[in-house]
Amino acid sequence: MTRAQVIVVGGGNAALCAAIAAAGEGARVTLLERAPEALRGGNSRFTAGAMRVVYGGVEDLKKLMPDLTEGEIARTDFGSYSAGDFYDDLGRVTHYRTDPALAEVLVEQSFDTLAWMHGEGVRFLPLYGRQSYEVDGRVRFWGGLTVEAWGGGPGLVDALTDIAGKKGVIIRYGTRATALVRDRGRVTGVQVESDEGQDRYHADAVVLACGGFESSPTWRARYLGPGWDLARVRGTRFNTGDGIQMAVDIGAAARGHYSGCHAVGWDLNAPEYGDLAVGDGFQKHSYPLGIMVNNRGERFLDEGADFRNYTYAKYGAEILAQPQQAAWQIFDSKVSGMLRDEYRIREVTKVQADDLETLARKMEGVDAARLLSTIAEFNKAVDTAVPFDPTVRDGRGTPGLAVPKTNWANPLDTPPFEAYGVTCGITFTFGGLHVDAHARVIAQTGEPIPGLFAAGELVGGLFYFNYPGGTGLTSGAVFGRVAGRGAAAVT
């Protein structure tokens, strides 16, 4: 029986899962990574490694994390996360625009895909540091997100690369795919550029898994709108829309929310592109515990509208719309010990003071007088009769304020006070290619393009407006696996 030759374009989680799945089905696989080896891994390498997955309880989690100890299980409330919960969260945050067929594949195959990854050699562990709080002596997870890859994004990329190598996948670094090759309507390979010049690779099927267009300032301004060329890029500099352009050039249909993206609060002085030495540490996601103000000294969003998982990916756009594309997150000592580890990195824009007046003066560019007035109004409005509980939507709000805080409101009244400067960091874009439930790329005619599959961040139609935290890596793995298996079956 002839073994299929599969080309995978990309080098992150989705691409590596596609390559591993295709090789597991007996295909000969070559993976083309545009980045040099030192910068390999795409956006996946910059993530914290969180993966949203359906599970019925701790027994399911033990199948993914057999290293869980009895002591951990005894002191931790892992809860559960049903398929219905996943559907509800995905539908709610995307305003129910998510494609039902793609959503079904993502949700229903999430656990099986992580179990497959674990079986191949990927290790997982509980997401304690970013997704749990200790309340009344028990560690409680919140927001439906419990699992992360061992070693975060870098650990995930390392593990998948090692697995791919053991399965015989050939990886070509520094090799940029520039065009798809066709023969009588079927995709039969790719044209590439590298330091060695131009070349052409033959394939029975091609999987595009090389990200969106967030690293291109011109594409961002064109599709996301004015000002988006000023956003910082959280991850790789190499996601400039190549896969989307190659497919559209041969008649693929574009799909999804091209004017939407995943964008978060990111350190005010972070570099233009992601820094592998810092990784995801520039993110600043403990804002539900405090308040966020712009340079006018005014609050401009509901920090406690929902769990961080369901707001952080859209609040970057809110920050970008503020004066100088900047904001400040402010906390007092009642919650400072609960801030995520990213607030303690060396490369952080932070000011601290023992009184609010001094803090306001230290916050460069901020209207200090208006800020103090904002804090006074906020403190007065907090409904302290409602108990504070960060593991549930506690309803502890600020009745009467024009910009409410719906949950987790605490007066800023206990020194020392801390303020962290943030801007917008874009993660990935939501618009991409029209892909069906089998990860086949669909042409403008409505029919699948023979021999062409796609997975990861260039899949359009899954995310609109927002995104539930941890869904990106899970989506990449699920559709990467589907695409790899589908590509291997093409002969």
N, C-alpha and C positions, 0 to 999 in steps of 0.2 A: 504494500500500500504506500502510495506517495505521501511523504510528509509535507504539509503546507509550509511555505516560507512566509513568515509574518514579520512585518516591520512595525515597530512601535515608535512613535515620535513623541518625545518627552522624557523626563527623568525623575518625576516625583512619584508620590504614592499611587496615583491612578495608573501612570505608565508602567511602573514596576509591577503592580498587581496584574495588569493586562499581560505583561511579558511572562510572569510566573504562571498565570492561568493558561496561556497559550502553550508554553513549554510543557506544562503538566498534561496537556492533551496530545503531546507528541510533536508539536510544531517545531521547526527550526526558527529561532527568534533572534532578531537583531534590534537593539534599542538605540535610537539616535538621540543623544542629549546635546543640545546646543551649547550648554555651559561647559567650561573646562572642568576637569575632574574635581579640582579644589572647590568649585562653586556648585557642584552637582546637587540635585535633589529638588529643584524647583521651589515653589512656595511651601511644600511639605516640610522642608528642612527648617523653616522659620517658625513653625507652629509649636504650640505646647503639647500637641499629640492627643488632644481630647477627641473621643469618638462616641457619638450618640448612638445608642443601640437599644433595641427592645430586649427586656429581660423580665422574667417572672418573679425573681427574688434572688436570694443569695446562692441558691443551688445552681441557677443559671450562671451567675457570675463566677462561681467556682470552676465552671467548665472553661471559662476564658482566663481565669486567674487561679490556677490550682495552688499557687504559693500563698493564698490567703490563710492566715493562721486562725486557730480557734479563738485566740485572744482578740484579734481584730474583729472577727465575726461577733464576739460577745459584746464588744463596746461600741459597735457601729450599727446605725440604722441605715441600711442600704436602700430600703424601700423597694419599689418595682417601677417599671416603665413599660406599659403595655403598647401594643400596636395602635390601639385607639388613642392613647396619649400622644404618640408620635404623629399620627395623622392630624390630631387636633392642633398640636403646636405648629406643625408645618403649614396647615391651612390657615390658622389664625394670623401668623406673622406675615404670610404672603398675600393676605386679603383674599384667600381662596382662589388665587390665580394659578397656583402650582398645577402642573399637568397631572391628572389623576393616574395615568398609566405609569409615568415615571415615579410618582410618589409611591405607588404600590410596590414597584420593584425595590425602591430604596428602603421602605419600611419593612416589608415582608422578608427581605433577604439580608437585613442588617445583622441579625444575630448569627445566621448561618455563615455570612461572609467573615465576620470576626473569628468565628470558630475555625473556619478554613485557614485564616491567617495564622491563628495560634497553632493549628496542626502543622503548618509549614515552617513554624519556628519563630513567629513574632510573639514577644512577651507583652502582656498587659498588666496593669496594676490599678488600684483605686485612685481616683483623682482627688486625694485628700487635700492637697495644698491650695487648690483653686476652687473646689466645689463642695466644701463641707465646713460646718461650724460645730463647735462643741457646745451643747446646751444641756444643762442639768446632768452633767457627767457622761453624756452620750454624744458620739460624733454622728451628726445627721447630714446626709446628702440632700441637696435641694436642686430643683430645676431640671430633673430628669437626665442629668449628665454625671456618669459615675466612673467611666473607664478611660484610661489614657494609655498610650503606647509607652513601653519602658524606654526611658531616655528621651522622652518627648519626640518632637519632630525629627531631630538629628538621629535619635536612636531608631526610629521607625525606618528612616531612609537607609541607615546602615544595615539593619536587619533584612529589609527587602532586597537590597543590593546583594548581600551575601547569599540569600536564598536564590535569587536569579542566577548568580554566577554558578552555584552548585547544580542548577538545572540546565546549564549550558547556554544561557542567554549571552550573546555577544553584545557588549556595550561600547559604543563609539562616542567618546566625549569630544567636545569642540566641533561637533558636526551639526550644522543647521540645515534642516529641511526647508527647501524654498519653493517646491512645486510638486504636485501630484502627477504621476504618469498614468496615462490611460491607453487602453487598447480596445476599440469597439465598445466603448461605454463603460468598461470595467477598469477599476483602479488596479494597476499592475506594478506600482512602485513609486519611488520618490526621487526627485533631484535634490542634491545636497551641495553645500559649500563647506569647506574646511580649510585649514592651513595648507593642505595638499592640493587645493584647487577644487574644481567642480567635478561631481561624479553622479552616477545614477545607480540606485539600488533596486533590484527586481523583487517583487513580492506577489504572493497570491492574495494577500490582504494587508491593509494598512490600518493601524489604530492611531488616531490622533488623540494625544493626551498631553498637550503642551501648553495648557493654561489659557487664560483670557488675554485682555489687552491692557491691563492696569498699569503696566510698566512703560506704556507709550504716552507721553504727555499730549501728543497730537490726537491720538484716538480718544483719550479721556476728554479733551476739550470738545472734540467733535460729537461724541455720543453722550457723555455725562453732563456736559454743559460748561458755561463760563466759570472759571475759578478752579475747576478740577485739575487743570494743569499745575496748580500750586500744591496739590496734595502730596504728602510723602508716601512712598511705597513701602509697605511693611516687609515685603519679601524680595524675591529674585528680580533682577533687572532684565531678565531674558523673556518675560511674558509680554510680548508686544503684538499679539494677535496673529502670529504666523499661521497657526493651524486653522483658524477661522478664515483667513484670507485665502489660503490654499484650497480649502473646500469650496468656498463661495466662487472662486475662479473657475471651477469645473461644474458649477450649477447647483451646489448645495443650497438649501434654504436656510436663511438666517432666522433665528427665533429667540424670543424671550425679552427680558427687560434691559434693553441696551442703554437706557438712561439710568439704570440702577446698579448698585454695587454694594459689596460688603466693605464698610469703612468704620473705623473705630477711633477712640481717643488714644492718641499716640504722643510720646514725649515731645514737648515743644521744640527741643533742640536736637531731635533725632536726625540722622543723615537722610539724604534724598532717597536712598534705597536701603534695604535691610542690611544689617551688620551681623554676620554669622557668629561673631564673638559674643554679641548680646542676645541674638535670637529674638524671642518674643518678649524680652524684658522691657522693651520700650512701651508696651501696652499699659494702660492705666484703667483697670476695670472695677475698682472698689467704689466707684461714685455713688452707688445706692446707699452707702453708709454716711455720706456727707452731702454737700451741695456743690453745684457747678455754676460758675459765673463767667461772664465775658469781660472784656476790657472796659466796658461801661460800668462794671460793678453790678450787673443785673443777672439774675437767674433767667434762663431761657428755655429750660426743658424740665420735665418731671423726672428727677433722678430715681424716684421709686415707683415708676409706672408699672414695672414688672421685674421679675428676676433679671439679673444681668444678662443671662443667656439669651433673653428675648428682646433686648434693647441695644446691646453694645454694638451690633453690626450696622445699626442705622444711625447711631448718635454721632459717628464721625462726620456724616454729612451736616448735621446740625452745628457741629463745631466749625466746619469749613465755612459756613454761612455767617459766622460772627466776625466782628471787626478784626482785621489782621489774622484771620483764620486761627484764632487763639482762644483758649479758655483756661480757667483755673479750677481745680478740685480742692475743696477745703474740708478739713476734718479737725476734730478736737481729740483730746486724749482718751475720751470714753470709748472711741472706736479705733484709735490708731494701731492698737495691737492686733486688730482684726484685718488690717489691710493685707492684700496679697503680696507675695514675695517681690513682685516687680517694682514695688515702691521702695525697696531697700537696695536696689542696684547702685553702683557707683555713678553710672551715667544717667543721672536723674535731675530734672529741673525742679528744685524744691526750695521753699523758704519756710522758716519756722520762727515763732515768737511766743513770748509768754503773755502777750495781750493782743487783742484784735487790731488795735490802732497801729501797733508796730508791724504786725503782719501785713496790714493793708499797704503801708508805706513800702514794704519790701517787694510787693507784687508788681514788678515792672510793667508799666503801660496801663495799669488799672486805675480807674477813678476811685480813689480811696474813700472819699466822702460818701459817694453813692454806695460803695460796697458795704460800709458800716451801717448805712441805713437799711440796705437789703438784709443784712444779717439780723439786725434788730427786729425787722418786720417778720422775718422767718422764725426767729426764736419765740416771739410772742404768739405766733399762730400754731405752734406744735401742740398737738393734742396729747399731752403727757398722761392722760387718764388711760390710754390704750397701752398695754404692755409692748415693749420692744422685743421682737423675735426675728432674727435674720434668716431663719430656716423656713419661714412661711411668709405669705403675703399678709403682714400683720395688721394692715389698715391703720397704722399709726401715721396720720397725715397732718396736713396744715390747712384746715378749713378757712376759707375766706381769701386766700391768696390768689392773685390773678394767674400765676403759674404755680399750680399745686405740687406738692410732693405727696404721693398717694400712700406710700408705705415707708417704714423704717426712718421716719423723721425723728431727729434728736436735736435739741437746742445746742448750738455751738457756744458752750459756756464753761468748758473745763480745760484750762491750759495744761501743757503747751498746745498751740495751734499749728497746723501744718497746711501748706498750700502747694499744689503740684501743677506746673504749667503743661498744657496739652495742646495738640493740634490734631489735624485729621490724618490718619494713616489708612490708606486704601489697601485692602487685602486681595480681593478679586472682583471681577466684573460679572454681572448676572446674564448679560446677553451673550448668545453664542450660536451654536448650530442646532438645527432641528434633528433630534435623535429620537428613535422609537424605543420601546421597552426592551428590544434586543440589542440596543446600543448601535444600531445601524444608522448611518447618516442619511437623511432624507433629502432628495432633490427638490427643486422648485416645482417639479411635476407632481410631487406627492408620493413618488415611489422611492424605495431604497436605492442608493448608489451602490452597485455591486462591488464588493471588495473593500468598502470603506466603513470603518467603525470609529466611534469617539467616546471618550470618558473624561471625567474630571471637570475642571472649571470652565471648559469651553462648551459644555452641554447647556443649551438654552432651554428655558421653559420650566425649570425646577424651582428657582428662587425668584421672587418678585418683592421689591420694597425692603425686605428684611430676610432673616435667616435664623433658625434655631442653632445656638452654639454647638459646635462639635459635629455638625451635619456635613461639612465640607469633606473632611477626611473619610467619613463613612460613605458618602456618595462616590468619591473617587475610587474607593476600594470595591464597592458593590458594582458600579458600572465598569470599572476596569476589569474585574473578573468576568463579567458578562461579555464585554467586548473581546477579551482575550480568547475565551472559549468559542465565541462566534467566529472570530478570525481564523482560529485553528481548524475550524470545520470547513473552511473554504478551500476547495482544490480545483 
